Amino acid sequence: IRPSRKLFFSHLLEQLMKDGISPDQVRSVYEVGCSLGYQLRYMETELFPCLSDLQGIDIDEHAIRAGREYLRAVGSKVELIRGDMQHLEKNLGDKMYDIILCCGVLMYLKEADAALVVRSMLRHSCGLVGIAGLAHPTVDNRLLKGSTVRSQDRTFIHNIEHMIEESDGVILSRRWDGDELVDGQSIYFVFAAKGRGKS
């Protein structure tokens, strides 16, 4: 996986340890926007030795098909599901996961739609929610009054912290590196949990 994603997972592990959770306590992971499933496979083989439930959703039918073929060939437990993240609540049903991730895909959704995805992620997490989004190059994302459009590709730069707090989530940690890039990717990570008493 790319160095920027390894950095993300390093922060994720650090947050789990802060919460007193060891990697072998993580049993279930769900990824929103999983593509070929390479990040789920990385978690299965490198990070969480006791995972029994690894699922991911992506709208790209070709990626899901190719990912399933590869994962089956290597004996992986990862399950890839074709679906639209804008219908995440329906896709998740009544399932709960120790960790729910969404890396580099909220940028394709307008603010209101991205906020709904964040709300569903928090609702279905019994542990940690981790999100990687586009960093605004000059203004810390948490100071943005609303989402802005990136000029070169018309994708969206969000204030993910605001979305989490509006969904009664709790910010655990974050990282914003502004215009600094790692393998061409901006760094804006947010880790959160469901607020106490929320379901």
Backbone as CSV, one residue per row, in Angstrom:
resi,resn,N_x,N_y,N_z,CA_x,CA_y,CA_z,C_x,C_y,C_z
1,ILE,0.840,-1.193,0.000,0.000,0.000,0.000,0.879,1.249,0.000
2,ARG,0.282,2.377,-0.363,1.042,3.620,-0.494,1.541,4.122,0.864
3,PRO,2.654,4.875,0.843,3.184,5.427,2.101,2.168,6.274,2.867
4,SER,1.325,7.022,2.164,0.329,7.844,2.860,-0.669,6.977,3.622
5,ARG,-0.987,5.806,3.086,-1.909,4.899,3.777,-1.205,4.198,4.940
6,LYS,0.073,3.885,4.775,0.818,3.318,5.903,0.871,4.316,7.055
7,LEU,0.996,5.582,6.727,0.976,6.637,7.740,-0.383,6.663,8.444
8,PHE,-1.450,6.547,7.666,-2.807,6.501,8.231,-2.936,5.337,9.210
9,PHE,-2.481,4.159,8.795,-2.610,2.984,9.654,-1.718,3.081,10.886
10,SER,-0.595,3.763,10.770,0.245,3.998,11.932,-0.502,4.828,12.977
11,HIS,-1.205,5.860,12.517,-2.013,6.679,13.426,-3.172,5.879,14.011
12,LEU,-3.778,5.025,13.184,-4.883,4.199,13.660,-4.424,3.293,14.805
13,LEU,-3.290,2.629,14.616,-2.760,1.755,15.675,-2.424,2.545,16.935
14,GLU,-1.869,3.728,16.745,-1.525,4.589,17.885,-2.782,4.944,18.669
15,GLN,-3.863,5.253,17.952,-5.108,5.607,18.630,-5.680,4.406,19.386
16,LEU,-5.646,3.233,18.776,-6.130,2.039,19.463,-5.360,1.809,20.757
17,MET,-4.038,1.966,20.702,-3.219,1.755,21.903,-3.541,2.783,22.980
18,LYS,-3.806,4.029,22.554,-4.219,5.060,23.524,-5.509,4.662,24.229
19,ASP,-6.377,3.965,23.487,-7.660,3.526,24.038,-7.554,2.202,24.786
20,GLY,-6.322,1.679,24.909,-6.111,0.423,25.615,-6.536,-0.809,24.842
21,ILE,-6.567,-0.697,23.505,-6.978,-1.817,22.656,-5.760,-2.335,21.910
22,SER,-5.456,-3.612,22.079,-4.330,-4.201,21.360,-4.817,-4.722,20.009
23,PRO,-3.924,-4.827,19.021,-4.330,-5.296,17.694,-5.039,-6.645,17.697
24,ASP,-4.674,-7.534,18.623,-5.309,-8.857,18.619,-6.707,-8.853,19.236
25,GLN,-7.167,-7.686,19.703,-8.539,-7.565,20.194,-9.513,-7.143,19.091
26,VAL,-8.983,-6.721,17.959,-9.835,-6.265,16.857,-10.331,-7.481,16.084
27,ARG,-11.653,-7.629,16.022,-12.257,-8.791,15.365,-12.949,-8.449,14.041
28,SER,-13.413,-7.206,13.902,-14.200,-6.878,12.709,-13.836,-5.495,12.169
29,VAL,-13.757,-5.422,10.833,-13.419,-4.173,10.142,-14.325,-4.028,8.925
30,TYR,-14.750,-2.791,8.683,-15.551,-2.480,7.492,-14.925,-1.268,6.822
31,GLU,-14.757,-1.344,5.495,-14.175,-0.226,4.770,-15.155,0.319,3.740
32,VAL,-15.383,1.610,3.804,-16.237,2.318,2.846,-15.347,2.811,1.709
33,GLY,-15.638,2.359,0.486,-14.803,2.711,-0.656,-13.561,1.845,-0.697
34,CYS,-13.756,0.531,-0.750,-12.648,-0.423,-0.569,-11.877,-0.729,-1.844
35,SER,-12.379,-0.317,-3.017,-11.726,-0.619,-4.292,-11.475,-2.120,-4.405
36,LEU,-10.232,-2.522,-4.643,-9.884,-3.935,-4.827,-9.724,-4.697,-3.508
37,GLY,-9.838,-3.974,-2.401,-9.708,-4.621,-1.096,-8.291,-4.705,-0.572
38,TYR,-7.370,-3.941,-1.178,-5.966,-4.049,-0.783,-5.716,-3.561,0.646
39,GLN,-6.477,-2.571,1.104,-6.275,-2.099,2.486,-6.832,-3.099,3.494
40,LEU,-7.962,-3.717,3.153,-8.501,-4.764,4.019,-7.524,-5.942,4.099
41,ARG,-6.941,-6.298,2.967,-5.957,-7.385,2.947,-4.728,-7.028,3.785
42,TYR,-4.296,-5.774,3.707,-3.160,-5.315,4.512,-3.483,-5.440,6.004
43,MET,-4.692,-5.058,6.388,-5.079,-5.188,7.797,-5.128,-6.645,8.221
44,GLU,-5.605,-7.497,7.328,-5.697,-8.926,7.614,-4.324,-9.560,7.808
45,THR,-3.363,-9.182,6.984,-2.058,-9.850,7.005,-1.015,-9.155,7.880
46,GLU,-1.162,-7.842,8.086,-0.105,-7.083,8.752,-0.480,-6.464,10.097
47,LEU,-1.759,-6.212,10.327,-2.117,-5.411,11.498,-2.904,-6.149,12.574
48,PHE,-3.945,-6.859,12.170,-4.888,-7.421,13.135,-4.978,-8.939,12.960
49,PRO,-4.214,-9.685,13.740,-4.100,-11.137,13.516,-5.360,-11.937,13.814
50,CYS,-6.298,-11.367,14.558,-7.477,-12.136,14.971,-8.753,-11.714,14.252
51,LEU,-8.624,-11.005,13.152,-9.812,-10.578,12.409,-10.595,-11.777,11.903
52,SER,-11.905,-11.738,12.114,-12.772,-12.794,11.586,-13.798,-12.238,10.613
53,ASP,-14.018,-10.935,10.648,-15.037,-10.309,9.803,-14.427,-9.081,9.136
54,LEU,-14.128,-9.194,7.846,-13.556,-8.085,7.070,-14.433,-7.857,5.858
55,GLN,-15.084,-6.726,5.828,-15.960,-6.419,4.700,-15.660,-5.036,4.162
56,GLY,-15.915,-4.869,2.872,-15.760,-3.566,2.256,-16.804,-3.371,1.180
57,ILE,-17.116,-2.112,0.917,-18.103,-1.767,-0.097,-17.490,-0.782,-1.082
58,ASP,-17.831,-0.957,-2.351,-17.373,-0.021,-3.380,-18.365,-0.063,-4.534
59,ILE,-18.518,1.061,-5.217,-19.467,1.152,-6.322,-18.908,0.601,-7.632
60,ASP,-17.584,0.441,-7.689,-16.914,0.010,-8.917,-17.011,-1.510,-9.086
61,GLU,-17.891,-1.935,-9.979,-18.138,-3.368,-10.171,-16.890,-4.115,-10.635
62,HIS,-16.114,-3.493,-11.531,-14.892,-4.131,-12.032,-13.890,-4.352,-10.898
63,ALA,-13.714,-3.327,-10.044,-12.778,-3.441,-8.918,-13.223,-4.536,-7.951
64,ILE,-14.505,-4.597,-7.678,-15.021,-5.616,-6.764,-14.791,-7.018,-7.334
65,ARG,-15.073,-7.172,-8.609,-14.909,-8.491,-9.248,-13.437,-8.919,-9.249
66,ALA,-12.547,-8.002,-9.649,-11.119,-8.311,-9.696,-10.568,-8.568,-8.293
67,GLY,-11.010,-7.764,-7.331,-10.570,-7.937,-5.951,-11.010,-9.271,-5.379
68,ARG,-12.266,-9.637,-5.630,-12.770,-10.933,-5.139,-11.945,-12.090,-5.692
69,GLU,-11.627,-12.009,-6.973,-10.864,-13.078,-7.627,-9.492,-13.245,-6.982
70,TYR,-8.809,-12.110,-6.775,-7.482,-12.161,-6.159,-7.569,-12.665,-4.717
71,LEU,-8.492,-12.107,-3.948,-8.598,-12.466,-2.530,-8.958,-13.939,-2.342
72,ARG,-9.806,-14.452,-3.199,-10.150,-15.872,-3.148,-8.913,-16.729,-3.427
73,ALA,-8.115,-16.290,-4.394,-6.914,-17.053,-4.786,-5.883,-17.137,-3.663
74,VAL,-5.817,-16.101,-2.811,-4.827,-16.106,-1.726,-5.410,-16.593,-0.398
75,GLY,-6.663,-17.050,-0.428,-7.275,-17.597,0.784,-7.662,-16.562,1.815
76,SER,-7.972,-15.356,1.368,-8.329,-14.267,2.285,-9.761,-14.414,2.800
77,LYS,-10.000,-13.876,3.999,-11.354,-13.813,4.573,-12.106,-12.560,4.140
78,VAL,-11.416,-11.649,3.452,-12.033,-10.368,3.066,-13.213,-10.605,2.132
79,GLU,-14.330,-9.939,2.435,-15.531,-10.005,1.597,-15.791,-8.623,0.994
80,LEU,-15.834,-8.559,-0.314,-16.101,-7.299,-1.015,-17.535,-7.289,-1.537
81,ILE,-18.184,-6.154,-1.334,-19.592,-6.012,-1.706,-19.736,-4.808,-2.629
82,ARG,-20.427,-5.001,-3.734,-20.693,-3.867,-4.612,-21.886,-3.090,-4.069
83,GLY,-21.695,-1.790,-3.872,-22.772,-0.954,-3.356,-22.358,0.505,-3.334
84,ASP,-23.317,1.354,-3.186,-23.116,2.800,-3.178,-23.017,3.281,-1.743
85,MET,-21.967,4.019,-1.423,-21.812,4.498,-0.051,-22.917,5.463,0.348
86,GLN,-23.629,6.019,-0.635,-24.748,6.901,-0.300,-25.938,6.114,0.249
87,HIS,-25.872,4.788,0.148,-26.903,3.923,0.739,-26.283,3.064,1.840
88,LEU,-25.319,3.631,2.530,-24.541,2.874,3.508,-25.404,2.315,4.631
89,GLU,-26.347,3.088,5.097,-27.205,2.639,6.198,-27.933,1.347,5.816
90,LYS,-28.474,1.324,4.618,-29.177,0.127,4.129,-28.198,-1.039,3.972
91,ASN,-27.004,-0.761,3.443,-26.021,-1.821,3.223,-25.515,-2.424,4.539
92,LEU,-25.393,-1.617,5.572,-24.884,-2.110,6.855,-25.946,-2.858,7.652
93,GLY,-27.203,-2.521,7.439,-28.278,-3.207,8.171,-28.142,-3.002,9.663
94,ASP,-28.090,-4.109,10.405,-27.965,-4.003,11.866,-26.577,-4.419,12.349
95,LYS,-25.603,-4.484,11.430,-24.259,-4.938,11.797,-23.457,-3.849,12.500
96,MET,-22.552,-4.293,13.369,-21.648,-3.406,14.078,-20.222,-3.909,13.864
97,TYR,-19.267,-2.966,13.842,-17.870,-3.305,13.580,-16.966,-2.628,14.594
98,ASP,-15.852,-3.290,14.901,-14.859,-2.697,15.803,-14.233,-1.452,15.172
99,ILE,-13.943,-1.529,13.871,-13.332,-0.411,13.157,-14.052,-0.217,11.833
100,ILE,-14.380,1.024,11.533,-14.920,1.375,10.215,-14.025,2.459,9.625
101,LEU,-13.596,2.249,8.391,-12.667,3.156,7.722,-13.263,3.719,6.441
102,CYS,-12.804,4.906,6.097,-13.172,5.524,4.825,-11.993,6.409,4.411
103,CYS,-11.251,5.960,3.418,-10.023,6.659,3.021,-10.109,7.172,1.590
104,GLY,-10.133,8.491,1.441,-10.031,9.095,0.124,-11.248,8.955,-0.757
105,VAL,-12.441,8.778,-0.171,-13.633,8.687,-1.021,-14.719,9.704,-0.688
106,LEU,-14.710,10.278,0.501,-15.712,11.313,0.811,-15.553,12.521,-0.101
107,MET,-14.377,12.669,-0.692,-14.109,13.783,-1.612,-15.021,13.762,-2.838
108,TYR,-15.642,12.632,-3.122,-16.518,12.523,-4.288,-17.966,12.868,-3.974
109,LEU,-18.254,13.154,-2.705,-19.620,13.460,-2.284,-19.760,14.915,-1.857
110,LYS,-20.905,15.501,-2.174,-21.227,16.830,-1.663,-21.366,16.762,-0.144
111,GLU,-21.301,17.918,0.478,-21.246,17.993,1.938,-22.354,17.224,2.634
112,ALA,-23.596,17.434,2.236,-24.728,16.782,2.914,-24.654,15.266,2.776
113,ASP,-24.274,14.786,1.602,-24.175,13.337,1.386,-23.013,12.736,2.165
114,ALA,-21.878,13.448,2.193,-20.727,12.979,2.970,-21.077,12.912,4.455
115,ALA,-21.833,13.895,4.937,-22.220,13.917,6.352,-23.089,12.717,6.704
116,LEU,-23.943,12.281,5.780,-24.781,11.108,6.028,-23.945,9.840,6.121
117,VAL,-22.908,9.740,5.277,-22.009,8.589,5.332,-21.286,8.568,6.675
118,VAL,-20.804,9.718,7.118,-20.120,9.805,8.417,-21.062,9.385,9.537
119,ARG,-22.307,9.835,9.477,-23.291,9.483,10.508,-23.503,7.966,10.568
120,SER,-23.618,7.344,9.398,-23.815,5.887,9.359,-22.596,5.148,9.886
121,MET,-21.402,5.629,9.547,-20.185,5.001,10.042,-20.154,5.013,11.570
122,LEU,-20.471,6.145,12.156,-20.476,6.248,13.613,-21.545,5.349,14.227
123,ARG,-22.697,5.304,13.617,-23.807,4.518,14.151,-23.471,3.031,14.193
124,HIS,-22.677,2.564,13.236,-22.396,1.131,13.132,-21.022,0.740,13.673
125,SER,-20.361,1.649,14.352,-19.061,1.348,14.952,-19.218,1.147,16.456
126,CYS,-18.651,0.048,16.946,-18.617,-0.148,18.395,-17.224,0.182,18.927
127,GLY,-16.394,0.753,18.058,-15.042,1.124,18.460,-14.593,2.405,17.798
128,LEU,-13.810,2.261,16.747,-13.123,3.396,16.139,-13.587,3.640,14.708
129,VAL,-13.751,4.907,14.360,-13.997,5.323,12.979,-12.778,6.112,12.524
130,GLY,-12.209,5.737,11.388,-11.054,6.439,10.838,-11.354,6.953,9.440
131,ILE,-11.088,8.224,9.208,-11.385,8.842,7.912,-10.161,9.607,7.414
132,ALA,-9.825,9.394,6.152,-8.791,10.185,5.478,-9.473,10.975,4.378
133,GLY,-9.314,12.296,4.420,-9.924,13.159,3.414,-8.903,14.097,2.813
134,LEU,-9.351,14.908,1.885,-8.482,15.911,1.283,-8.196,17.018,2.289
135,ALA,-6.935,17.387,2.428,-6.562,18.520,3.271,-6.675,19.810,2.465
136,HIS,-7.274,20.817,3.062,-7.232,22.149,2.442,-5.789,22.624,2.507
137,PRO,-5.249,23.162,1.420,-3.818,23.489,1.410,-3.403,24.651,2.304
138,THR,-4.341,25.565,2.633,-3.941,26.759,3.385,-4.716,26.981,4.679
139,VAL,-5.878,26.374,4.811,-6.710,26.566,6.003,-6.970,25.205,6.631
140,ASP,-6.712,25.077,7.924,-6.998,23.822,8.609,-8.468,23.454,8.375
141,ASN,-8.708,22.237,7.927,-10.071,21.813,7.584,-11.064,22.062,8.709
142,ARG,-10.638,21.927,9.957,-11.592,22.090,11.062,-12.092,23.532,11.183
143,LEU,-11.439,24.465,10.483,-11.872,25.870,10.509,-12.794,26.220,9.347
144,LEU,-12.983,25.292,8.421,-13.846,25.560,7.268,-15.297,25.682,7.719
145,LYS,-15.988,26.704,7.211,-17.406,26.902,7.539,-18.292,25.956,6.745
146,GLY,-17.774,25.467,5.639,-18.496,24.515,4.804,-17.503,23.879,3.851
147,SER,-17.959,22.875,3.132,-17.069,22.198,2.190,-16.739,23.099,1.016
148,THR,-15.528,22.939,0.491,-15.101,23.708,-0.670,-14.746,22.755,-1.804
149,VAL,-14.686,23.296,-3.020,-14.412,22.478,-4.194,-12.959,22.664,-4.612
150,ARG,-12.262,21.558,-4.823,-10.892,21.616,-5.307,-10.923,21.900,-6.805
151,SER,-10.213,22.942,-7.215,-10.348,23.443,-8.586,-9.900,22.449,-9.656
152,GLN,-8.817,21.696,-9.407,-8.276,20.872,-10.492,-9.140,19.684,-10.874
153,ASP,-9.978,19.195,-9.953,-10.787,18.016,-10.299,-12.223,18.072,-9.784
154,ARG,-12.597,19.202,-9.189,-13.976,19.427,-8.716,-14.398,18.456,-7.614
155,THR,-13.427,17.902,-6.895,-13.758,17.087,-5.737,-13.916,17.997,-4.517
156,PHE,-14.343,17.414,-3.401,-14.737,18.223,-2.246,-13.759,18.098,-1.076
157,ILE,-13.467,19.241,-0.499,-12.644,19.330,0.712,-13.598,19.601,1.868
158,HIS,-13.670,18.659,2.809,-14.664,18.725,3.880,-14.048,19.055,5.240
159,ASN,-14.888,19.586,6.106,-14.581,19.687,7.527,-15.158,18.434,8.177
160,ILE,-14.349,17.388,8.233,-14.830,16.099,8.723,-15.133,16.155,10.219
161,GLU,-14.356,16.925,10.964,-14.637,17.052,12.400,-16.043,17.579,12.657
162,HIS,-16.442,18.574,11.864,-17.787,19.142,12.030,-18.845,18.074,11.773
163,MET,-18.648,17.278,10.736,-19.607,16.215,10.413,-19.709,15.212,11.554
164,ILE,-18.573,14.871,12.137,-18.563,13.924,13.252,-19.296,14.506,14.455
165,GLU,-18.993,15.738,14.787,-19.621,16.369,15.954,-21.116,16.564,15.746
166,GLU,-21.533,16.878,14.516,-22.964,17.021,14.210,-23.699,15.683,14.344
167,SER,-22.956,14.584,14.258,-23.546,13.249,14.410,-23.326,12.701,15.820
168,ASP,-23.021,13.598,16.771,-22.802,13.232,18.172,-21.602,12.312,18.360
169,GLY,-20.645,12.406,17.441,-19.411,11.654,17.601,-18.392,12.441,18.406
170,VAL,-17.349,11.747,18.828,-16.282,12.353,19.624,-14.976,12.248,18.843
171,ILE,-14.291,13.381,18.651,-12.995,13.384,17.977,-11.948,12.844,18.949
172,LEU,-11.230,11.812,18.526,-10.186,11.229,19.372,-8.811,11.779,19.027
173,SER,-8.528,11.899,17.742,-7.258,12.466,17.294,-7.390,12.862,15.833
174,ARG,-6.408,13.640,15.363,-6.470,14.136,13.991,-5.071,14.505,13.516
175,ARG,-4.939,14.655,12.207,-3.700,15.177,11.651,-4.042,15.938,10.381
176,TRP,-3.531,17.148,10.284,-3.701,17.991,9.092,-2.340,18.544,8.720
177,ASP,-1.884,18.256,7.501,-0.560,18.711,7.070,-0.609,19.780,5.984
178,GLY,-1.776,20.363,5.764,-1.879,21.452,4.796,-1.451,21.059,3.398
179,ASP,-0.520,21.832,2.824,-0.117,21.589,1.436,1.030,20.589,1.304
180,GLU,1.483,20.010,2.417,2.532,18.987,2.333,1.930,17.686,1.812
181,LEU,2.644,17.036,0.898,2.137,15.824,0.272,3.020,14.627,0.603
182,VAL,2.389,13.468,0.709,3.086,12.188,0.828,2.611,11.342,-0.344
183,ASP,3.515,10.914,-1.193,3.213,10.218,-2.450,2.089,10.902,-3.239
184,GLY,2.126,12.229,-3.235,1.139,13.000,-3.990,-0.196,13.193,-3.292
185,GLN,-0.326,12.677,-2.073,-1.585,12.760,-1.329,-1.458,13.755,-0.175
186,SER,-2.494,14.565,-0.006,-2.519,15.448,1.163,-2.892,14.630,2.397
187,ILE,-2.502,15.127,3.545,-2.721,14.390,4.795,-3.738,15.117,5.668
188,TYR,-4.898,14.492,5.801,-5.946,14.964,6.707,-6.646,13.714,7.248
189,PHE,-6.268,13.323,8.462,-6.804,12.133,9.094,-7.629,12.545,10.310
190,VAL,-8.753,11.885,10.494,-9.567,12.098,11.692,-9.991,10.743,12.236
191,PHE,-9.784,10.551,13.535,-10.214,9.326,14.217,-11.241,9.708,15.261
192,ALA,-12.325,8.958,15.305,-13.456,9.335,16.156,-14.143,8.102,16.719
193,ALA,-15.042,8.336,17.645,-15.866,7.275,18.221,-17.266,7.810,18.422
194,LYS,-18.186,6.908,18.539,-19.568,7.258,18.839,-19.618,7.909,20.213
195,GLY,-20.461,8.927,20.360,-20.622,9.560,21.662,-21.259,8.604,22.659
196,ARG,-20.988,8.786,23.905,-21.533,7.894,24.930,-23.057,7.927,24.926
197,GLY,-23.611,6.753,25.042,-25.069,6.639,25.079,-25.728,6.736,23.731
198,LYS,-24.935,6.823,22.656,-25.515,6.957,21.318,-25.610,5.583,20.666
199,SER,-26.620,5.418,19.846,-26.782,4.147,19.127,-27.239,4.389,17.709
